[in-house]
Amino acid sequence: LRPPGEFIGVGFLIALKNIIDHQAKSKQPKPEKPVIERARVTNA
């Protein structure tokens, strides 16, 4: 049997990891998408 505190501790570790990952992801600069100009083709 596992002690009840172990589940609480693991939950806190997972929550802490999620917070750290979210902060690291938000600090990264967002890559800007290049504007793609498409040629319009018409059937003549």
C-alpha positions as CSV (number, residue, x, y, z in Angstrom):
1,L,0.0,0.0,0.0
2,R,1.2,3.5,-0.8
3,P,0.9,6.3,1.6
4,P,-1.7,8.9,0.8
5,G,0.8,11.7,0.7
6,E,2.6,10.1,-2.2
7,F,-0.3,10.8,-4.5
8,I,-0.5,14.4,-3.3
9,G,3.3,14.8,-3.9
10,V,3.2,13.3,-7.4
11,G,0.2,15.6,-8.2
12,F,2.2,18.7,-7.1
13,L,5.2,17.5,-9.2
14,I,3.1,17.1,-12.3
15,A,1.5,20.5,-11.7
16,L,4.9,22.2,-11.2
17,K,6.2,20.6,-14.4
18,N,3.2,21.8,-16.4
19,I,3.7,25.3,-15.1
20,I,7.4,25.3,-16.0
21,D,6.6,23.9,-19.5
22,H,3.9,26.5,-20.1
23,Q,6.2,29.4,-19.1
24,A,9.0,28.1,-21.2
25,K,6.7,27.7,-24.2
26,S,5.3,31.3,-23.8
27,K,8.8,32.8,-23.7
28,Q,9.7,31.4,-27.1
29,P,9.2,33.8,-30.0
30,K,6.4,32.9,-32.2
31,P,7.6,32.1,-35.8
32,E,6.0,34.5,-38.2
33,K,4.3,32.8,-41.2
34,P,5.4,34.2,-44.6
35,V,2.6,35.7,-46.7
36,I,1.9,33.3,-49.5
37,E,0.6,35.0,-52.7
38,R,-1.3,32.5,-54.9
39,A,-1.8,33.0,-58.6
40,R,-5.4,32.8,-59.7
41,V,-5.9,30.5,-62.6
42,T,-9.0,30.8,-64.7
43,N,-10.2,28.4,-67.4
44,A,-10.5,30.4,-70.7
